[in-house]
Amino acid sequence: MDVSSIAAVASDMSQARTAEAVQLAVLKKAMDIEAQGAMQLVAAAASVVSAAAKNPPHLGQNINTFA
C-alpha cells in the first residue's frame, strides 16, 4: 500500500464513523419524539377513561348483538 491509499482508507473510515454518529443521533431523536407521542396518547386515554367513569351506571354494560 502506498501513502495515498492509506490516506484514502483513513478518510473513508472517518466518514463512515461520522455517518454512523449522525444516524445514531437521528434514531435517538426519533425515539424521543415517539416516546413523547406515546405519553400524550396515554394521557389522552386516561382522560377518556375518567370521562367514561362519569357516565350513569346503566351505560356501557351491554353489547347489542343484532343489527
Secondary structure in CASP SS format (residue, H / E / C, confidence):
PFRMAT SS
TARGET T0000
AUTHOR 0000-0000-0000
METHOD secondary structure of the structure
MODEL  1
M C 1.00
D C 1.00
V H 1.00
S H 1.00
S H 1.00
I H 1.00
A H 1.00
A H 1.00
V H 1.00
A H 1.00
S H 1.00
D H 1.00
M H 1.00
S H 1.00
Q H 1.00
A H 1.00
R H 1.00
T H 1.00
A H 1.00
E H 1.00
A H 1.00
V H 1.00
Q H 1.00
L H 1.00
A H 1.00
V H 1.00
L H 1.00
K H 1.00
K H 1.00
A H 1.00
M H 1.00
D H 1.00
I H 1.00
E H 1.00
A H 1.00
Q H 1.00
G H 1.00
A H 1.00
M H 1.00
Q H 1.00
L H 1.00
V H 1.00
A H 1.00
A H 1.00
A H 1.00
A H 1.00
S H 1.00
V H 1.00
V H 1.00
S H 1.00
A H 1.00
A H 1.00
A C 1.00
K C 1.00
N C 1.00
P C 1.00
P C 1.00
H C 1.00
L C 1.00
G C 1.00
Q C 1.00
N C 1.00
I C 1.00
N C 1.00
T C 1.00
F C 1.00
A C 1.00
END
